[in-house]
Amino acid sequence: MPSFFKFPPRPALPAPLAWPLKLIPGPVHSTVLTTALNVLFAGRIQESGEFEFLRDRVLAIRVRDAGVEYRFRYAGPAGFVPCQRDQVADLTITGAIYDFLALAARREDSDTLFFNRRVVMEGNTELGLELKNLLDALDPEMLGGPLPSLLRVANQCLATYERLSD
């Protein structure tokens, strides 16, 4: 492919696509995420207690290029609940949408993303390490629902983009 038509190795979400996301209030974003997490982890929330280390800890996830922040906490059997922006986050994880997708689709190793500062943890890093280990140990195929299919589609999209950027 000619060099004048080369894609960047890690794309950012274009501003015109990020703009509508910025118009949605933060609590709405957080409510959507916590609803998805509660559906996704419903069995684990009720049975295993593996999220107990997160109980009443405020987590913030910032998607840099989308200009969106999700703020939530784990409330025990009630699952994940949204938090207000004025609640101080115990742990903040920041990254670009591409890097979060690469992490979720397991195209990139979480340690590589953290050590290269493409995904950044701030605050209680011990909590962050425990969360990272839990997520690394999860098998998305075992979670069922639409997640495995969505991750396969994300993986295919990322692979296509990577082929085009070579």
Backbone hydrogen bonds, N-H to C=O, Kabsch-Sander energy under -0.5 kcal/mol:
donor,donor_aa,acceptor,acceptor_aa,energy
5,F,2,P,-1.8
6,K,3,S,-1.2
7,F,164,L,-0.5
17,L,14,P,-1.3
18,A,14,P,-1.8
19,W,15,A,-2.5
21,L,17,L,-0.6
22,K,18,A,-1.7
23,L,19,W,-0.9
23,L,20,P,-0.6
24,I,20,P,-0.6
24,I,21,L,-0.8
28,V,25,P,-1.2
29,H,25,P,-1.5
30,S,26,G,-2.5
31,T,27,P,-2.2
32,V,28,V,-2.4
33,L,29,H,-2.4
34,T,30,S,-2.7
35,T,31,T,-2.2
36,A,32,V,-2.2
37,L,33,L,-2.8
38,N,34,T,-2.4
39,V,35,T,-1.9
40,L,36,A,-2.9
41,F,37,L,-2.7
42,A,39,V,-0.9
45,I,41,F,-2.7
46,Q,42,A,-1.9
47,E,43,G,-2.0
48,S,44,R,-1.1
49,G,44,R,-1.2
52,E,49,G,-1.6
54,L,51,F,-2.5
55,R,52,E,-1.8
56,D,74,Y,-3.2
57,R,54,L,-2.6
58,V,56,D,-0.5
59,L,57,R,-0.5
59,L,72,F,-3.6
60,A,91,L,-2.6
61,I,70,Y,-2.8
62,R,60,A,-0.5
62,R,93,I,-2.9
63,V,61,I,-0.5
63,V,68,V,-3.0
64,R,62,R,-0.9
64,R,95,G,-2.4
66,A,63,V,-0.6
67,G,63,V,-1.5
67,G,64,R,-0.5
68,V,63,V,-1.5
70,Y,61,I,-3.0
72,F,59,L,-2.5
73,R,81,V,-2.3
74,Y,54,L,-0.9
74,Y,57,R,-0.6
75,A,73,R,-0.5
75,A,79,G,-3.5
78,A,75,A,-1.2
79,G,76,G,-2.7
81,V,73,R,-2.8
83,C,71,R,-2.6
87,Q,84,Q,-1.6
88,V,86,D,-0.5
90,D,58,V,-2.5
91,L,58,V,-1.6
92,T,122,E,-2.7
93,I,60,A,-2.8
94,T,120,V,-2.7
95,G,62,R,-2.1
96,A,118,R,-0.5
100,F,96,A,-2.3
101,L,97,I,-2.5
102,A,98,Y,-2.6
103,L,99,D,-2.1
104,A,100,F,-2.7
105,A,101,L,-2.9
106,R,103,L,-0.8
107,R,102,A,-2.2
108,E,102,A,-1.6
113,L,109,D,-2.1
114,F,110,S,-2.4
115,F,111,D,-3.1
116,N,112,T,-2.2
117,R,114,F,-1.3
118,R,113,L,-1.9
119,V,113,L,-1.8
120,V,94,T,-2.9
122,E,92,T,-2.5
124,N,90,D,-3.3
125,T,123,G,-1.4
128,G,124,N,-2.0
129,L,125,T,-2.6
130,E,126,E,-2.1
131,L,127,L,-2.4
132,K,128,G,-2.7
133,N,129,L,-2.5
134,L,130,E,-2.0
135,L,131,L,-2.6
136,D,132,K,-2.6
137,A,133,N,-1.6
138,L,134,L,-1.0
142,M,139,D,-1.6
143,L,139,D,-0.8
143,L,140,P,-0.7
144,G,140,P,-0.8
147,L,144,G,-0.8
150,L,146,P,-2.6
151,L,147,L,-2.8
152,R,148,P,-2.0
153,V,149,S,-2.2
154,A,150,L,-2.5
155,N,151,L,-2.5
156,Q,152,R,-2.3
157,C,153,V,-2.5
158,L,154,A,-2.7
159,A,155,N,-2.4
160,T,156,Q,-2.4
161,Y,157,C,-2.4
162,E,158,L,-2.7
163,R,159,A,-2.2
164,L,160,T,-2.1
165,S,161,Y,-1.8
166,D,162,E,-0.6
166,D,163,R,-0.7
